Amino acid sequence: MQTLTIRDNDRLLIVAPHPDDECIGLGGILTLYPKLCKVVVLTDGRQGQGDAPPELEKQIRKQEFIREMREAGIGDYEMLDYEDGSLMQHTDCLENRSLSSFTKIFVTGIHDNHPDHTAACISVQQALKKQGITDVEIYLYEVHAPLREVTHMLDITQILEKKLNLIRHHQSQLTSLPYDKMARSLAEYRALQNRADGCYFETYACVRPGDDLESGTVELEKKWQKSVLFYWILTRWMDWKIKGKCIADILLKKNWCQIAVYGYAELGQLLCEELNGSKVHVSYVLDKRVRDTGKKNLPVYIPQCGLPHVDAVMVTAVYYFEEIKEELLQMGYRNIFSFRTLLEMEV
């Protein structure tokens, strides 16, 4: 394992999937080299560990991130605000941002036990390929899982507490999982691996631009992300039911009395069942595969122009919402909503 060398003329790009990944994995670098760093957080963090509703959660996490950057002395930072949990659909997010000025790029790896972390790694590699950049050093860093093959280390013994204090700015994320303790334990473990008892190391894996990203792993991560999203929707929906809330209440508050449901798989069928008998009428279903709902008064159409007017379209194929929304807008539909977004609202 080599010691990571940072020179005065280096320009470091820190790519974080969520606000707090940057300090959990790279708090040592942020503390030691703040003037050399640009930090880019890709998502809005709305699906974090906190108990707040997602729209409030993302605001809390943004403020925590800003306070962390100020304490670290980093003036060059931004959040791209892609929806937390959807990054695998936006792996082109860095392609139009020039990366040519950076000498070292740090990003999470594809085996870090979170699909957004895999997507961040893919995003960096795709952007470098599109921009034809081959002379930059890429380093993967650790957040949720130890790297499989570590190539470089940085001794952070003297500034460990400063790193942990950066992590502690993200108090909303420490209630269910104390990342500060986890980072301390991993840093101690990495030092002991190198027979440096009493020390703490931050470690990284150097990869090359264009390295194979294991397409099979990427496809598996996409399926995992869809499953996680499906699970979140069902548990949130169940929580609503237990508390006596119903979907129709929100739709009626928006004066949406006639809606279309896009997607007639499990979620679409359950949504139609819930709205059946309420003051919200499902006029029809939009689906490219299903031809018959099996219900006399619920027709199904292939998405196209010229269909009967509705007040809104509720998209239950939530993983593909952005591309579906764009397609429906071109057909003249308005008030196109993701079922996930609806469940994030407070009745």
Salt bridges, closest charged atoms under 4 A:
ASP10 OD2 - LYS104 NZ 2.88
ASP20 OD2 - ARG61 NH2 3.40
ASP21 OD2 - HIS18 ND1 2.99
ASP21 OD2 - HIS117 NE2 3.17
GLU22 OE2 - HIS170 NE2 3.72
ASP44 OD2 - ARG46 NE 3.05
GLU55 OE2 - ARG46 NH2 2.84
GLU55 OE1 - LYS58 NZ 3.35
GLU64 OE1 - HIS170 ND1 3.98
GLU68 OE1 - HIS170 NE2 2.72
GLU71 OE1 - HIS169 NE2 2.50
ASP76 OD2 - ARG11 NH2 2.62
ASP76 OD1 - LYS38 NZ 3.02
GLU78 OE2 - LYS38 NZ 3.32
GLU78 OE2 - ARG97 NH1 2.90
GLU83 OE2 - ARG340 NH1 2.99
ASP84 OD1 - HIS18 NE2 3.09
GLU95 OE1 - LYS130 NZ 3.53
ASP112 OD2 - HIS117 ND1 2.70
ASP116 OD2 - HIS18 NE2 2.93
GLU137 OE1 - LYS104 NZ 3.63
GLU142 OE2 - ARG190 NH2 2.33
GLU161 OE1 - ARG168 NH1 3.63
GLU161 OE2 - ARG184 NH2 2.46
ASP180 OD2 - ARG168 NE 2.96
GLU202 OE2 - LYS163 NZ 2.72
ASP211 OD1 - ARG208 NE 3.22
GLU214 OE2 - HIS111 NE2 3.49
GLU219 OE2 - LYS222 NZ 3.77
ASP239 OD2 - LYS243 NZ 3.16
GLU273 OE2 - LYS295 NZ 2.82
GLU274 OE1 - LYS241 NZ 3.37
ASP311 OD1 - HIS309 NE2 3.98
GLU327 OE2 - LYS288 NZ 3.11
GLU344 OE1 - ARG46 NH1 2.40
GLU344 OE2 - ARG340 NE 3.40
GLU346 OE2 - ARG236 NH2 3.11
GLU346 OE1 - LYS245 NZ 3.66
